[in-house]
């Protein structure tokens, strides 16, 4: 009888033991808690891999530079945050690093806006002047010279001057020594006035204030108000004119070159000595210049 009671007591757990979790259950729970977190999935498609590659600090900084360049004007931190997707702390770090490297600058004033820096600007010029499309541009200019019989040049705005990207001479004995890489003033050249005129008004006014407005010929405009009025006319006509303002006896006409997005990237100009070809004749070449400018758009 006693043995039966003992056996029964072994089979029937007490109330306390019913409320206790089994050892196996506790062990399973312990194992679940100690399992490592699942690893991030490895990209298994080309698209996933490309997306992962884009999300690196270097490429994010490059994307920020592209954003600033595309804005075509200085941007405040608030404007950058509105248009560029990144946490504020990350933006501060990237902008600080880019500023330290000379790739962006902060303009003085209440807005403390960010703009493209001199180092990035120099890099852009080097890319344009030494890119693989240079030969194609040169061939396009050569066809234009063969067609109109006058010297043409391709220039761009760089800091406070006009930079020559390429030039094709006509077969005449009288020539100007302006090779690629040469610089001429903004305020008295056809290309310079055109490129100035097409800037956003605030940026244009700030740049005009930096110019010395040196007189080169009796026709050079050296008054800010007169220059601003001429820039307005130039912007309206989409045409730059140099009526013996930089070099006496030489006139010049320029049209804008736009990239595939419609942004002005350069100016295409024709110039000739007025003794042989007056300004009125150069103006007759404008439709042909505009046609060539559209061809050049694909090289930027």
ABEGO torsion letter per residue (X at the ends): XAAAAAAAAAABBBAAAAABBBAAAAAAAAAAAABBBBBBBBBABAAAAAAAAABBAAAAAAAAAAAAAAAGBBBBAAAAAAABBBBAAAAAAAAAAAAAAGABBBBBEAAGBBBBBAAAAAAAAAAAAABAAAAAAAAAAAAAAAAAGBBBBBBBBBEABBBBABBBBBBBABBBBBBBGBBBBAAABAAAAAAAAABBAAAAAAAAAABAGBBABAABBABAAAAAAAAAAAAAAGBBBBBGAABBGBBBBBBBBBBAAGBBABBBBBBBBAAABBAAAAAAAAAAAAAAAAAAAAAX
